């Protein structure tokens, strides 16, 4: 990443939250147990800070960070920055913030896909005063949860919201317009579709928000990320019409639920139809990831994979130009690798 050290100008650009197209949708009441603040209407056009060392342009960079048994993804396009989940360890995620030179910068969008510690704990680092990181939008489903770490994270979010320095959005209504899809246009032309999770999904995994990233040249690169969605929610994506709008077919699939057999089905792969699968998981994890059944499904579909526990951080780049295609480069080489924790799962529904 290029160094961004000198502020030169602030211009208005479109990071517009465009009304999502209507698809089949179910409303969901929120529990009063969750902390609430009065909603505030904000302009939909945001100032984005540009720095001398900012390359700008249309290049799209996606990094699946090696944070252990968890998820953390960093996306850059033009001068826009997006983070999806932060992994289980604040210190590990903090080192990536340092190496990516994200201190003293603005993160335009942060998305917490669902309320499990291996996805939200690292995000606390974004709010450390010494880092001087500004966040424009923070998305999560706001479901009540007893976890102390999540409560501390939400306190930090609400504190900044009260100072009018952050906009806090519910992934059940991501554009605050009662529509299930919210589209963000990044400054380099890439688009980010944030999709509401299954309204009454069983367990936190089946309340994962899905994200589709489309490069500036939509024919060159797309990726689908759906947190830890399991079979129940995977089936619901099709029922909700997401396979039609915004469409699920992509070039790269971020494997649901760390390569668990409950995060993939042959039908799901038929819909997504990826050329590559990337998996975020930890070495010697206690869950048997990647499950033997999941690897079998990927192999039978002829889809190769990279995995962070064996390949390290995985970086995807697309120039964002017509016919620009994309490259996917792991920190350490090797495709379709096995890991020391991989085993057959005996979960119901995994065959």
Buried (B, 14 or more C-beta within 10 A) or exposed (E): BEEBEEEEEEEEBBBEBBBBBEBEBEEBEBEEEEEEEEEEEEEEEBBBBBBEEBEEBBBBBBBBBBBBBBBBBBBBBBBBBBBBBBBBBBEBBBBBBEEBBBBEBBBBBBBBBBBBBBBBBBBBBBBBEEBEBBBBBBBBBBBEBEBEBBEEBBEBBBEBBEEEEBBBBBBBBBBBEEBBBBBBBBBBBBBBBBBBBBBEBEEBBBBBBBBBBBBBBEEBBBBBBBBBBBBBBBBBBBEBBBBEBBBBEBBBBBBBBBBBBBBBBEEBBEBBBBEBBBBBBBBEBEBBBBBBBBBBBBEEBEBEBBBBBBBBBBBBBBBBBEEBBBEBEBBEEEEBBEBEBBEEBEBEEBE
